[in-house]
Amino acid sequence: MKDKQMTDLNAVFADQKRKTVETAEFTEDGRYKRRVRSFVLRTGRLSDFQKNMMVEHWPQLGLDYQNTPFDFQAIYGNDKPVILEIGFGMGKSLVEMAAANPDKNYLGIEVHTPGVGACIAYAVEKAVTNLRIICHDATEILRDAVADASLGGLQLFFPDPWHKAKHHKRRIVQPPFVAQVVQKLQPNGFIHMATDWENYAEQMLEVLSANPHLTNTAPQDFIPRPDFRPLTKFEARGHRLGHGVWDLYFIKR
Ligand SMILES: C[S@@+](CC[C@H](N)C(=O)[O-])C[C@H]1O[C@@H](n2cnc3c(N)ncnc32)[C@H](O)[C@@H]1O
């Protein structure tokens, strides 16, 4: 195929993904239902390289939204625990974790298409086979496409803090979200969160502690930063700004 035609095709694919990260819902009388989302789609540019990687490797690494549960055994070709990471950003730390833990399967969800392209490119470079990527609102994927008691763990690293009080309703860590995650976890499955925003760390602690099915593994609220969590882009930025970091690690009873 000619270069120009290939570039156009890639642009269409990436564009479509951007447009379908959320499923439109309507009221009974047919009006669009506006949901409070934990993200605002940024218009970051997808490089030609990222687009090409996305198109070329989507059949092996990408999964599309579906309204029935994924068959993880068929997807990964084994029954190792599936670790879900929501909001992987550019995906560097997710790919590094997948490469370092071949005894686990990883599923990454991100709505920011340049991040999806970058993550796929890095996964190809590192030749990881235990990773799949989704470009869609994670709360819809959890609700519709993940079977109950099917996840070994959930990772949520540096979710958007939504600093202003009037935006706190956009924070992804809320009691209904955590209840849904718990429903999707296998017994002894984990929830690992990290943030560099103290006020959000307190909210995470409060919400996780209030769920009757979760036990905190930390003797005192937070765990020390674990070596097995690679430095993420947002964490590095937080360091530069002099922020602290809070890690929370809970287990489903
Ligand atoms: C502050 S960034 C952190 C990225 C990465 N974890 C890091 O530490 O570098 C939060 C990311 O979560 C993504 N995000 C927010 N809500 C999401 C949702 N409901 N589904 C999927 N991704 C989401 C955003 O697009 C953004 O890239």
The ligand as a Tripos MOL2 file, in Angstrom:
@<TRIPOS>MOLECULE
LIG
   27    29     1     0     0
SMALL
NO_CHARGES

@<TRIPOS>ATOM
      1 C1         -2.4390   11.5330   35.9180 C.3       1 LIG1
      2 S1         -2.4020   10.3400   34.6570 S.3       1 LIG1
      3 C2         -1.3130    9.0870   35.3190 C.3       1 LIG1
      4 C3         -0.7520    8.1840   34.2620 C.3       1 LIG1
      5 C4          0.2160    7.0820   34.7540 C.3       1 LIG1
      6 N1         -0.4580    6.1340   35.6360 N.3       1 LIG1
      7 C5          1.4140    7.6840   35.4360 C.2       1 LIG1
      8 O1          1.5210    7.5660   36.6650 O.co2     1 LIG1
      9 O2          2.2660    8.2580   34.7310 O.co2     1 LIG1
     10 C6         -3.9870    9.5630   34.7960 C.3       1 LIG1
     11 C7         -4.3890    8.8160   33.5140 C.3       1 LIG1
     12 O3         -5.6230    8.1390   33.7310 O.3       1 LIG1
     13 C8         -6.3720    8.1570   32.5190 C.3       1 LIG1
     14 N2         -7.7830    7.9220   32.8810 N.ar      1 LIG1
     15 C9         -8.5570    8.6920   33.6960 C.ar      1 LIG1
     16 N3         -9.7890    8.1800   33.8150 N.ar      1 LIG1
     17 C10        -9.8000    7.0390   33.0510 C.ar      1 LIG1
     18 C11       -10.7980    6.0900   32.7660 C.ar      1 LIG1
     19 N4        -12.0260    6.1820   33.2980 N.pl3     1 LIG1
     20 N5        -10.4860    5.0580   31.9570 N.ar      1 LIG1
     21 C12        -9.2340    4.9540   31.4260 C.ar      1 LIG1
     22 N6         -8.2360    5.8320   31.6600 N.ar      1 LIG1
     23 C13        -8.5240    6.8660   32.4620 C.ar      1 LIG1
     24 C14        -6.0790    9.5310   31.9390 C.3       1 LIG1
     25 O4         -6.2730    9.5610   30.5450 O.3       1 LIG1
     26 C15        -4.6090    9.7380   32.3230 C.3       1 LIG1
     27 O5         -3.7340    9.3420   31.2730 O.3       1 LIG1
@<TRIPOS>BOND
     1     1     2 1
     2     2     3 1
     3     2    10 1
     4     3     4 1
     5     4     5 1
     6     5     6 1
     7     5     7 1
     8     7     8 2
     9     7     9 1
    10    10    11 1
    11    11    12 1
    12    11    26 1
    13    12    13 1
    14    13    14 1
    15    13    24 1
    16    14    15 ar
    17    14    23 ar
    18    15    16 ar
    19    16    17 ar
    20    17    18 ar
    21    17    23 ar
    22    18    19 1
    23    18    20 ar
    24    20    21 ar
    25    21    22 ar
    26    22    23 ar
    27    24    25 1
    28    24    26 1
    29    26    27 1
@<TRIPOS>SUBSTRUCTURE
     1 LIG1         1 GROUP 0 **** ****
